[in-house]
Amino acid sequence: MIAINNPGNIRYNPDFKGCTGQNKGFCNFSSLGYGYRAILTVLTTYYDKYQLKTIRGILTRYAPPSENQTENYIAFLSRNSGFDPGQVLTKADLMKLIPGIVKMENGINITAGEVQTLIAQANSSGTIALSALAVILALYFGYTFLK
């Protein structure tokens, strides 16, 4: 689903940052960075809210057997990430799962570093414009205040 900037095939939820609509029940994202950010958001939610801290636990929810060959997915992600399916992961380890998820879902090769860069870009989108506006306003009001 790279065509809709959704490398993890994330189901539609208008609350995802960068979600611009849906296509056949999947979220359209305005950029790939937002798509990667959504994967990390889902994984973090599973980790924090549902206490799913292993590849097996995470994938049983992310790619349920009713829709996927979950055992094959677990084995693939385990090989790809280097983590045992039952190994308890840290929150930092979640980022390392994303390249394998993207490879499994879309056949795309990407590194965790590239994912981090794209997520950072998505998180900062609009920040430069807002910062520039803040500087302009500060200069204007500072100037008028000093008059």
Order of alpha helices (4+ residues) and beta strands (2+ residues): beta-beta-alpha-alpha-alpha-alpha-alpha-alpha
